Amino acid sequence: MNIKVVLLLAIGFLGIGKTYAQDDLLKELDTIKPKEKQVEIAAFKGLQICNMQSTKLTSKGEWYMLISHRFGDLTKGLDNFFGLDEAYTKIGGIYGVTDWLSIGASRQTHNKIYELTAKYRLKGQEENGFPVTIVGYNTMDINTNLSTDIYPNLEFHNRLAYTTQLLISRKFTDRFSAQLTPVFIHKNLYEPLTEKDNQFVIGTGGRYKLTKRLSVNLEYAARIDAPEHDVYHNLLSLGLDIETGGHIFQLVFSNCQTMNDVYVYSNATGKWNGGSIYFGFNLYRVF
C-alpha cells in the first residue's frame, strides 16, 4: 500500500470521528434545560393595607387616582352623627414611572397637608426563588396650616416632616400574606412635651383572602421609645378590601383619623379599648 492511500484512509477516519463527536455534543446540549424565568409574586392587591403602605406598586405608565375619607369618632354617636360631621378628606394621584418606581402627590384637609411620595421595589418575591418582596417608601409632608401669628419665627423648613420606610412582605399561601415595616420619622417642628423630632416605629400587617374579590386586612404599629409624657397611641386598624374591576375599594376602622404617614404612625389619638374609633375608606381608580 503506497503512502497516498494511507493518508487518505487516515483523513477519512479522522473525519468520521469528528462527525460522531459533534453529534454527541449536540445531543448533550439538547438535554440541558434553559434557566427558568423566576415569576414574581404579589402579596397584596391594594396599594395600602389599611393606613400602612403595602409592597404593591403601580405598573409603568399607570395613573392611580386616590380618594380617602376618615370620618369622626364613631363612639360619640348622634352627637356628631356617628362621625359624619367631622370628616377628613384626602385626594391625590400616583404615577408609575417604571414597573419598579412610582411617585405620588396628595392633599388632605387636616392641617392642609401636602404629601409627596416615592415608592420603589428593591427585590421581589419569586416562585422557587427569593422569599420576600422588599420595597422602599419615602414621604415628605408640607404643613400649610401653620401660621406666623402662632409661630412668629416660622420658616419654610419648619413646615416639613418626613418618613423613611422599608416594606418587607411575603405571600405565604394563596390566601394569606404578611408584612413587616420598620419606619423612621423626622419632624422639623414638634411639641417637646408630647413628641420627638426623631422616632422609630415597627409596623406589621396582614391580608387574608375571603373570596376572589374580598379580603380582610389588619395592621399594627408599635412606637419605639415614645415620649415620656405620651398622649398618643400605637396604630391599630382593621379593613376590608373589595376588588371591583378597575378599582380597589377599602373600608377602614382605625384609631387614627389622619391619613398622612407621619401622623398615622406617631399621632394616633384613639383607643380601641374604650377610646375613639374612626371609620373611613380608601378608593383607588386605575387609568
N, C-alpha and C positions, 0 to 999 in steps of 0.2 A: 504493500500500500504506500503510495507516494505521500509526500508531506502536504500537498494541497488537499487531498481527501481527508487527512487527519484534522487539518484546520477547519474544514467545512463541518465535519461531524462535531467538533468541539463547540463551534459557534452555534450550531443548531441546538445542542444540548443546553448551553447557557441560555439561549432564548426561551426554550421551553420552561426551564426553571424559573426564569424571571416572570413569565406569564402566570405560572402557578402561584408564585409569591404575591403578585399583585392581586390575584383572585382571593387568596386567603386574607390579605389585608383589608380588602373591600368588605368581605363577609364579616370581619371583626368589627369594622367601623359601623356596619349596619346594626349590630347588636347593642351599640352604645346609645342610650336614650338621651335626647336633648334635655337640658335642665328645665324643670317645670317652673313656670312663672308663678311666683307667690301671690296669692289673692288676698288683698287687704279686707279686713273685717270691720264693719261699722258697729259700734257698741250702742249708739243712741240714734233715735230718729229725729229728735228735736235739737236745735242749737243750744237749748238750755235744758237742765234737769228740772228745776223749778225756778229759783233765782240764780243758782250757780250755772256757769257755762259748762256745756258738755264738750267732748272731744270731736263732735261733728263739725265739719266745715262746709261752706258753700263750694260748689264746683266753679271752675273757671268760666267767667262771663255771666254768672248768675247774679241777679239782683234779688235781695230779700227785703221786703218791707215789714217793719216791726211796729205793732201797736200793743201796748201793755197798759193795763189798769190795775190799781190796787185801791180798793175801797177802804172806808174807815173801819173802826173797831166793831166787829160783829157783836161783841159782848154787851154793847150799850143798848142793843135792841131798838125800840122805837124812838129813842132819844135822837139818834142820827139815822133813823130808818135803816137799821142794820148795815150801816157804813156807807150808804149811797150818798149821804150829804157831804162826805169828806173824802172824795176820791182824788187820787193822784193819777196823772196820765203821762205816758212816755211814748214818743213816736220817733222812729229812726229808720235808717237804711243800712244794709250790709252788701258789699260787693266782693265777688270772688275774683281777685286779681289773677291767681293761678289756682290749680287744684289743691295747693298746699298753703296758700296765703289769702286771707280776706281782711278787709278794712271796713270800719263802720263809724257812723256818727249818729247821735241821738240827742233829744232834749226832753227833759221831764219837768213837770210843774213844781215839784219840791225843790225849793231854793233856786229855781230857774237854772238847773244844772245842765250844761252841755257835756256830753261824754264822747271822747274819741277812742276807738279801739283798734287793736291789731291782733289777729289770731293766725297761728302758723303751726303746721304739722311738722314735727321733728322726726317721727317714726310711726309707722302704722302697724297694728296687729296683723299677723299673716296666718293663713292656713298652713299648718305644719311648719311654722317659722317663728318670727319674733312674737313674743307672748302678749305684748300690751301695745296700746296706742299712746304716744306721748305728744302733747300739744302745748305750745306756749301761748300765753294770753296777756296782753298789757292794756291798761286803761289809763286815760287822763281825764280828770274832771275839771270843769271850769265853773265855779260858783258865781253866777252873775247877780245873785241876790244880795251879796254883801254890799254894805253902804258905808261911805266915808263919814256919814253922820254918826255911826256907831264906832267905826274904826278910822279915826282922822288920818292916821299914817298908812292907810291901806295902799298897797301896791299890787300890780297885776299878779305877781308870783304868789301872793297870799291867797289868791282865789283857786290855786291849783292843788289837786290831790291825785295820788297815783296808786295803782296796784300792779304787781307783777305776779303772775300765776303760772303754775306748772300743772297741767291736767294729765292724769295718768289713768287710763281706763282699760278694762278687759271685758270682753264678751265671753262669759263662762259657758252659757248654753244658748239655745235659740230663744229662750225666754228671759234669761237673767243676765244683766250687765251691771258692773260696779265701777266706781271711780274714786280716786284719791287726789286731793287738790291742796298742795301747800300754797299759801298766799302771803305775800309781803305787802303791807300797806304803808304809805307815807303821806302825811298831811302837812302842808306848809303853814296852815292856820288851824289851831285846835284849842280846846278848853283844857288847861293843865290839870285841873282837879279831877276831871272825869274821862280824859282822853290822853293819848300819847301821840307823838309825831310819827313814831315807827312802831308797827305792831305786826306780829306773826299770827297766822291762822292756819289750822289744819282742817280742811273740809273733806267730807265724804258724801257720796251719793250713789243711788242705785235705781235701776229700772227693771220692772217685772212685767212682761208682756202677758196681757189677759186674753186678747183676741188679735186677729190680724190688724185691726185698726185702733186698738185700745191698749194702753199700758199705764200702770200706776208707778209713780216716782216718789222717792224720799231723799232728803238731803239734811245734813247736819254739819255745822262748822264750829269748832272749838277755838276760842281766842287764847293764845298763849301769853302769859304774863300780863293779864289785864290790869288796868289802873287800880290803885288802892281804893279810891272812892268810886267804885264802879256802879253806874246806873243803867248799863246796857246788858244785853243777854246774848248767849250763843244762838246762832241762827238755827232754826228748825222749820222745815217746810214739807208739805205733802202735796202732791199734784197728780193730775190725770191728763195723759196725752191722748188727743183724739186726732187721728190722721184722716183728712178728708180730701184726697186727691192733691190739689195744688197747694194746700197749706196744712200746717200743724197748729192745732188749737189746744192750748194748755190751760187747764183750770188749776189754780194755786191757792192753798191755805198756808199762811205763814205768820210768824211772829214779827215780821219786818214789813213795813208798809212801803218804804222807799225801794227804788229799783236800780240805782247805780251801785256798782260793785263796792266802792269804798264804804258806803253806808250799810249796804247789805251785810257785810262781814263785821263791821265794827260798831254799828249804831242801831242794832235791833232793839226796839223798845218793848215789845210784847213778851208775854209768857204763856205757854200752853197750859200750865197748871194754875189757872185762876187769873190770868192776865189778859192782855189784848191779843186778839187774833184777827188777821186781815185776810179777806178773800179778794181774789182778782184773777186775771187771765193774761196770757201771752198769745198773740196771734201773729204768725209768720206767713207771709204770702210770697211765693216764688214767681219771678218774672224772667 
